[in-house]
């Protein structure tokens, strides 16, 4: 660069000499700008929350609230604080899973980042100390969120020789790890965290997946993760088979546990886990009323419709995941699931259907377009199970629909893959 400046000075005289510093400054600024833009185009691994090892808390609801419909503000805050790190972890993983699908140029770095984060939680033996019944009732949805995100990263990694999961003992048809007796307190239904919106996927076709090449240490990390997930799956099953309260065992919390176990079963190729999840669906759907309402949720007073939706979401999502693997319950239960989903949609439009059952005004607003996106993200797997052009068109303006505990961007996962329609994501961060 100095050669050119000297040549300009020789040819152009004093005027060129005076202009040279400005030219040099301009060139330096341009180079800096280019470097900055290049850095902005790169990927920076986020900071993950510290691993959650133990959970022990009571119900969100007042002790004298038999229907679990009156929140205790202090208890609710304590539960949110305890679950905060795992909820943030799931939200970060869901974002990374979405980004890994769409950003092929950054895919290797994104997947390595996510594997490192999940491996850290696995190595710390996260969720190994669940010391209250209410914690046991609610932590499985967090396990499910992690497992679903991990499955999306794993799908981008070329398959290697499968390794056996951690040794387990056999109880009946299920493989279970030994687990100490759990404390017994009252049931604690789960509140749903608000999900932020996300943009539409970029132009990269999901059908053209760029495989991720990982160093050997990352493959060891995936083994660690899957052993940990298998252990958690066994613990979840053990709890529900031995200490799960009878009413909770037929409601939304069992549905979330089934989602977690089903995803783990699909990930580690454990048919017993998958069958337990399907059996859980049957137990829940055996309670269904002729109109499609779920009695265990209808007893929740003003939150009845909220919890009907909260039960249907994991049931529908797990069923769509199983359909992808050519696994399903008998037609009777598929029909019952659709009954529950369709009642939910009718009740969203007309909450009076639930108010007539509960004698309580519902917390869910009237109208599908009035719902928060995370509350209706399960409509994407529902449409993957059964076409409904009118419903599809109705929610189109709301897309993409996201819920981190269900797997992140559900539009990207179910709708765009099915329709092979890719649009540019102008809002992706």
ABEGO torsion letter per residue (X at the ends): XAAAAAAAAAAAEAAAAAAAAAAAAAAAAAAAAAAAAAAAABBBBBBBBBBBABBBBBBABBAABAAGABBBAAAAAAAAAAAAAAAAAAAAAAAAAAAAAABAAAAAAAAAAAAAAAAAAAAAGBGABBABAAAAAAAAAAAAAAAAAAAAAAAABBBBBBBBBBBBBBBEABBBBBBBBBBBBBBBBBBBBBBBBBBBBBABBAABBBBBBBBAAAAAAAAAAAAAAAAAAAAAAAAAAAABBAAAAABAAAAAAAAAAAAAAAAAGBAAAAAAAAAAAAAAAAABBAAGBBAAAAAAEAAAAAAAAAAAAAAAAAAAAAAAAGBBBBAAAAAAAAAAAAAAAAAAABAAAAAAAAGBBBABBBEAAABBAAAAAAAAAAAAABBBAAAAAAAAAAOBBBBAAAGEBAAAAAAAAAAGBBBBBAABX
